[in-house]
Amino acid sequence: MSEYPATTLSMNKGKWYVYLTIPQDLRVHFGDRKQLKRSTGTSDERDAKRRQHGIATELYGQLDACKPDIRDIISHLLGYIGEADEVQRMEDEGHLEGLIQYNKNLEYVEDPENDLATDVVNEQGAKALEVYREWKAKTAKGHVAADAVLLSVAVREYLETHPYGPAKTTRDCELSLSQFQDFTGDMVLTDLTAVLIHQYADHLGATKSRKTIAKKISYVKRLFDHAVRKGWVPQNVFVGIVLDKKVGRAKESYRPFTSSELEAIFKQSMPDHQRKLLTILITTGMRLDEAALLDWEDIKEEQGVVYYDLSDKLVKNKGSQRRVPVHSSLSWVTSGRTSEATTGKVGQMFPEFTRDKDGKAQASASKALMPLIRRVTDDKAKVVHSLRGNFKDMLRDAGVSKEVNDFITGHASGDVAGNYGSGPSLKVRKDALESLSFSHINLANCPLGDVEQ
């Protein structure tokens, strides 16, 4: 989709006009003019806003006409697949979109050194898909009413409002809206029906879980909430929609590892930082990102109990902002402590795991640890997160109450969500942890020479 400036409305001699700033590199095609303008033909602002987007589409079309052949742009984005006529031949034979989707969805391979190249292919593929959709929308649609708003235009302007903060959520939103447009085509917003929404849910249900379907549709619903506020549609057709409970797969919960699987996982040779992260996970029940983001300054002591302080960390929710005692088997965490009850170390505990735009390290840590899991089991329901289930089961089997169990793992109100210091004391939590034995698991570092550095 072309990254043109958004259009604006301005009153001129009793009529509302739509204005579009011409990008600097295209002004030579318009006699060095800085703006294009088109009358809405009305003095009523609400009518003008409804007509604005149809007119904007026409103005964007004028800019597009000055740009290179779309087929050449697609070829360039895909690493040059031929001249324009060759790209057209691939389109006529029905192969072009599949090739674009392949580039956009190219997955990482086992060699981390190829990740950067894969990211570039994904990014270029995504851009090629936007250009391809524009091209198809122009060739497939005839005249659109002046007050009609196309889905592609609505998506572009909605995303420009930055409706979500976290980069991951923004990407999920963009992907969900893209998939919806793939299914419906670049339709006029007012043409969407409840029947089509249910058909889309059925389409997703072939491969997605019920939770994922609900999440993806919620992103589209939010787009139409925005459309109502902008006057693009009279009402949100998603309101009142109740999806069939049978649509999609039931959520598959992660399963804990067996004792023999746990033993096999920790028995493997692995880099020191990976083993240390695994030991924290199995002795605390932390979520992967919580542990991977620990700083040495988070190791504190109170009333003789050394603990991980997550009360001011980037965690899932308020209930996860808690204090978790350090198990006595992890001497590497507590060694070198001073009279001020600090380790003397500062900074990231696991700098080896890179942090994304949202400051999270889960993706990097998971990519490092999952090969260790897959060497032991191919069960898709058993992943790094399964260690959390193992830990909760251990506490339950040791007779630890559900209240203490939940406070340690962040399933309760937390030390910040409730009154600070409420709930089980640190000593009670420490006693609960020390009731667990990890003697069957190799928590210690491998002998020198066995660890891959």
Disulfide bonds with the S-S distance in Angstrom:
none
